[in-house]
Amino acid sequence: MKPEIWFNGEFVAHDEAQIHVLSHVIHYGSSVFEGIRCYDTEQGSAVFRLEEHMQRLIDSAKVYRMQMPYSLDELNQAVVDTIERSGLAECYIRPVTFRGEGPMGVNPLDNDVDTFIAVWEWGQYLGEEALEQGVDVEVASWNRMAPNTFPAMAKAGGNYLNASLVKMNAVKNGKMEGIMLNTEGYVAEGSGENLFVVKDGTLYTAPAGLSILPGITRDAIITIAEDRGYEVEEKKIPRESLYTADELFFTGTAAEITPIRSVDDYTIGEGTRGPVAKELQDAFFEIVREGKDPYDWLTFVDVSATEGAELTA
């Protein structure tokens, strides 16, 4: 049985969650979305940074002039209800707000705005072994979009056409992922992950002004690293700094903390997970696996309450 999907305030069967072929989102990519994880911690099932993710969904919708019909509290509760109804102790969560039916054309202001929330089981995005062994990547031939072309801080469906080109090229070239540069040639991010460079004990990551998506896991890792005494700098990173780094790693909801062992066939460090990445992984997984959460980042859900789960959003 596939979990039911929360669709505009009602639960519908997985196979009945459909939209019309003339929906605006199909033709123009007019959607905003989130990726969230629910972990089966030692203290029970818990969603990582639920409120921050759903606030970003609301903010992304606002940037694209989508009138969100639900409050932050309603969206948070809808996620909890969907997980509890699914019975999945651990799952990936995908909320989406999109432009539906209405006049056909570039102007979407008169089209319906719809929202759904789906959950499913999904393991490590770049492979379970990647968390320890690292991944091989390449610098992408496609750049991250320039400022004032697309709103990079909005997590919008159409923005990811750029990311898809990067990911497909990497796979075709025998790599796991691509690293995008910005229009000035400085390091931006992966196709679906933020990036950290470790050099001489300091962590470096691109600033938001380089058209990156400021990730919620990225923010968590900055907080954890600084609490452990590391200096973290947001600055422009030249491409060649990738090749001479002591360590590189991706962060993201799907990727979690994934080390990079090579870039463009340059071996990074010892060619496996470095000590900084391991320390931050251990601290992160202590929160999401053991439920030891000093930051109040976890929202616990009762996945045993699958019968008669009430819809409150």
Secondary structure, 3 states (H helix, E strand, C coil): CCCCEEECCEEECHHHCCCCCCCHHHHHCCEEECCEEEEEECCEEEEECHHHHHHHHHHHHHHCCCCCCCCHHHHHHHHHHHHHHHCCCCEEEEEEEEECCCCCCCCCCCCCEEEEEEEECCCCCCCCCHHHHCEEEEECCCCCCCCCCCCCCCCEHHHHHHHHHHHHHHHHCCCCEEEEECCCCEEEEECCCEEEEEECCEEEECCHHHCCCCCHHHHHHHHHHHHCCCEEEECCCECHHHHCCCEEEEEECCCEEEEEEEECCEECCCCCCCHHHHHHHHHHHHHHCCCCCCCCCEEECCCCCCCCCCCCC
